[in-house]
Amino acid sequence: MSQPAFIAEAGDVDKLVWDPTCVHNLSLYLTAEKKIRAAKKETADKPIGIVCKGCDSRSVVVLLQENYLKRENVHIIGVSCQGSGVLDENKLNKHLKGKTPLSAEYDGDESYVVATKDGDVKIAAKEIMAERCLECKFPYPDVNDEIFGGKVESERRDPFHSLEAMEASTVGDKWDFWKKQLDGCLRCYACRSVCPMCYCEECVVDSITFMVTPGTSPEQKADRIKWIERSNSTSENFGYHMVRAIHLVGRCIDCAECERVCPVDIPLRLLNKKLEKEAFELFDYQAGLDPDQPSLVSSFRDEDPNDHIL
């Protein structure tokens, strides 16, 4: 199964693969590289090349919109999914029932062929494809410097299909569902660490510039409010995940990496997907499509309906 690869020499190009196990959003490493260079006080003398699926390229576009990256410092090698999408590892493991997957290919006929030690297994794509891919509207990286593969229409179902059950439930049921889910949060911050959009030098959750010690005066504490504690109580967990979701409105491109890496399987994608839907329905905004377009929160239009304002 594939892992992110980093190469600096042409001779290492054979390390690169493209198959349905390429689940990672590699734009995360653009933010990591910038932070490393900043710490070393280095400037970007050459552009960084990055291989992008459609969703990955939209992450890069958001970073460009926010002026976190300069376009000349990024060389985007786009790869069209061409209907293949990527696998959901949890779904795959349930189908294989203990068998270890060695590789996977999309056969072009709405099926995956998964190689195991015991032979190949053919599985219908819809059974093990990642939910985000089943609902993807943009499987082609429109913003690119190089492109492999052509455009293929591959929207298999409504882009907000995964929200239907939650939206149909009562307020009480929603509360019970999310309380159960978020009570299990370990506050490991894996979701934050894997998100390309969580690039702040200092997070509201854990201050690195203001440490409370026994000698800290009440006045100093009052001057620096701590909005969220690190304890994993119900209220603090809700606070953390709600703040993070709101910070991603108009920025999340539905790569679902946060949900993939969560060690306790919290369906974090549902939170972000709901706010993505709100941004689309209220403001006709979709994240990461045009680097020259203002971001959602930095744009204003006189014709905005303002239906969301009570």
Steps between C-alpha positions, in 0.01 A plus 500: 500500500635842405667753729604861431833512315756781497758517223766751399674312218369393160632151566252457783194547283435124502394538862185679387179304457143584414226259601180493709703478822635855453266635765725767652448871438858598419435873525558454874871477425501839327408666828747281688780591258428870533519478879828307481650760266378782722659339806829469310457852358528363148333646193337300223764491224314233302131412474377190679342239277189330629285224352134587545168328461204727438431547871868554581529772237206682653689504831792665323261755348369592846857552621560724198179695565614564855845612381659228707680383185614682189401342170854515362623294796277201425512273194176302488511161330135412464367146479142445389322235704309400184230334707730286711482700822690363798429219742359521850734284704237413760254387234773299328605321817142395570477344154835323521419350843855484629684470168780751448465718188821533298383727220183616328398604152185646350390285207296771328180299542387637836712243685829479685737208472681458832807276516555292814732211589210267428431642156307784342164612631257697283273737692237741371636854520197636684559246779849618599544844343546792738176688568657825384577344161147366463377857546784681321410772250855596404713190429718699259768749615410804289785707646820329387834539327507146364209261466464125464165361392191663358176628645244233582159561653494279808241641739342182627249657735386833642798688647317539832350151515691413817316775688149373429458275804639758740292783358185288524553428870355705785697757699504260793631216288768725356612596848509136616695398191766769525531472877572130463750563223684792657507347849741249350741768379849456646605853409801355321465772234572259215219670307671835539844363417390342172295795376672722239278789609610485866826684445479762777822551690296507820169321546220630719510164676857507627684826538874488444564863584322523834575240763320510833733435794456524879637852471249617238286776647118512472535817290727322252257210474209737444688678224551176311174307489527128437198405297537122505660268750695192396294266721279257310173575677177520302485880499867546412484239224196671350678833526811372324323326213246778445772766490709294262202432271407869489859593420476270196181647352568591138845342527439127545516317166368167637823300490372331820852449631382606847255211512746253350764557767265520799596211732147472641315533168310822568310591178661843478427524130130546580571821691707649221264375231202666667677835508613450141135458407405815692766702316377368166130554561530839671780654295540276194859447611717193446851487638816477295377556146667827400823640648397849386166483679483646853449252781151471645560708812693772315238560232187714509223534247212745512274233354559252782150389610584518874239231564718358776474817710217488754 
